[in-house]
Amino acid sequence: MKTALICFSDAGAALSCRLCSLLGLEPSSVHSVRKFAEKYGFTPHEKISADMGELFSAHEALLFVGACGIAVRSIAPHLKSKTEDPAVLVLDDRGRFVIPILSGHIGGANELARSLADQLGAEAVITTATDGAGRFSCDAWAKTHDCAISSMDAAKAVSAAILTRDVPITSEPEFPLPGDLPGGLPGDLPGGLPGSLPGGLPGGLPGGLTRGGSGDIGIYIGVRTHEPFETTLRLIPRAVTLGIGCRRGISADAVKAAIEKTLGENGIDLRSVTKIASVDLKKDEAGLCASARDLGAELVFYSAEELAAVPGSFTESEFVKKTVGVGNVCERAAVLGCGAKDASALLMKKTAENGVTVAAAVRDRRIVF
């Protein structure tokens, strides 16, 4: 987490030095007026408020050591949304309190506040309603477990409902929920697949959640675009690997269009994609590489021998085998890329679209609360 510290007093500067040690930061990560900057080796500013826009946009977390009022006035002109704003925390210059004031859940400010308070022997002052009530926080959980949030409006609705009653939660078979009750996940799951729950597991569900698959509002964990509730908050694990095959000289736009169309037709959320895999003969395909960068996906390549060794039944092509040395690239690459054992991990088999073949695979991941 790229972090900047901002301090305004001698005591605040001393605490900032301690925070740098705890967070593994250099003194240049601390921003202060010239007097303290020269004394401690911080980054100097004539007027910090004048430079706050740049600091705000360039960091994932801002730690103010000083008064809450100064922090609020400094950041106010630069606020955008809870999905974009950095985590902002305030510490008094004696290090007694750590107060997250912005992006407590999605930005990770609450988690950082608790961690710093533990290390400083301070008190974390957490004011978000779900934390105060000991209820499940959907956006904080999504952040911690690398899940995209389908809709911030739905997240707000769930957060409001969960303060007054238990909200049902269900998931796809690839993402089984924990719990000590055997049986199936109620409600419609994609393709009529039963969502089996493991029996005898300890822990149960956190406060504010109950198992269920229908109703006026609820949470659905999975990579598909299924919405079993009237208002469904989908928490989307970034767990899908796309296997891609393509013709020579394909453009990035053509690859992205094929991905978007095939995933859309198969009900797989694009935000679930974390990796793109192909055969190593495609390493120099500029369009394929650019499309992975545009999607923010890791790009990996495998030899024909590695792909051929993946067990299972795949959609084979003699032409592809003669061209690249293995009868199917996209399905085998998707399975290998997601770390699965065999073809059973495929969510979407080989689908051709305008010179591009796409397959999707996901490795099972047990949900942990």
URWO-V306089 format. One record per helix or strand of 3 or more residues. SS is the DSSP state (@ for helix, = for strand). FROM is the first residue (numbers start at 0). LEN is the number of residues. If there is no record, write none. Layout:
ss:SS from:FROM len:LEN
ss:SS from:FROM len:LEN
//
This chain:
ss:= from:2 len:5
ss:@ from:9 len:14
ss:@ from:26 len:3
ss:= from:29 len:4
ss:@ from:33 len:7
ss:= from:42 len:3
ss:@ from:47 len:11
ss:= from:60 len:5
ss:@ from:67 len:11
ss:= from:86 len:5
ss:= from:96 len:6
ss:@ from:108 len:12
ss:= from:122 len:3
ss:@ from:128 len:5
ss:@ from:137 len:7
ss:= from:146 len:3
ss:@ from:151 len:11
ss:= from:166 len:5
ss:@ from:172 len:3
ss:@ from:189 len:3
ss:= from:208 len:3
ss:= from:216 len:5
ss:= from:230 len:7
ss:= from:239 len:7
ss:@ from:251 len:14
ss:@ from:269 len:3
ss:= from:272 len:7
ss:@ from:279 len:3
ss:@ from:285 len:10
ss:= from:297 len:5
ss:@ from:303 len:5
ss:@ from:317 len:7
ss:@ from:329 len:8
ss:@ from:342 len:3
ss:= from:345 len:8
ss:= from:355 len:7
//
